[in-house]
């Protein structure tokens, strides 16, 4: 009986997971279709661009700067034992481009923007504003999801670039001005081991994470039920699901991008 209950619970969890993935896929397909079929509400998209991109800059800059700074310090402490302190610049730059910049930006935006999207749309759902949109002949995906998708598509790669840039600058400041690494060697190693493939990987990850965050956040809002309790639960689930998805997808995306952009700079 215990094993039966265990397998039954595992089966229900597996079915629920694949059902959730199916709902996300259908929302994504519906959104892409709406971009080409329905008129795009550019004013709403610009408003979302301000909310998603402009108002997220502070948290992204602080995250990138202090991540680059502490990573440069920790790398120096270890590399100096081996007499490789001049290689700190290359390690910081490559790490910020390939992993730390995109992933940390994605996690911060999932926490700030994904939660806000799910809470806003969830409130509209439980107060029947979405039903009112349908009554007025407005398709909710066209009005609520598409502007947010467009804003995230534009904002995330730029925010990733901003995070990486400030991380590298902060790492240089810590390494050269606080830890006395020769600036010429620091920059030379960084230029030698950092190239266009690292930039491509960072921007590609940012673009993919944008879709992950926006569709999970919007889906959670559209599926909100149980009134105020559901509105309170939706942002938490959006942040947790979005963060876990970013971490899991990042692993497979890293393997894929290293195969697509092999070797060289």
Secondary structure, DSSP 8 states (H G I E B T S, - for coil): -HHHHHHHHHHHHHHHHHHHHHHHHHHHHHHHHHHHHS---HHHHHHHHHHHTGGGHHHHHHHHHHHHHHHHHHHHHHHGGGT-GGGHHHHHHHHIIIIIHHHHHHHHHIIIIIHHHHHHHHHHHHTTHHHHHHHTT--HIIIIIHHHHHHHHHHHHHHHHHHHHHHHHHHHIIIIIIS---HHHHHHHHHHH--HHHHHHHHHHHHHHHHHHHHHHHHHHHT--SHHHHHHHHHHHHHHHHHHHHHHHHHHHHHHHHHHT-S--
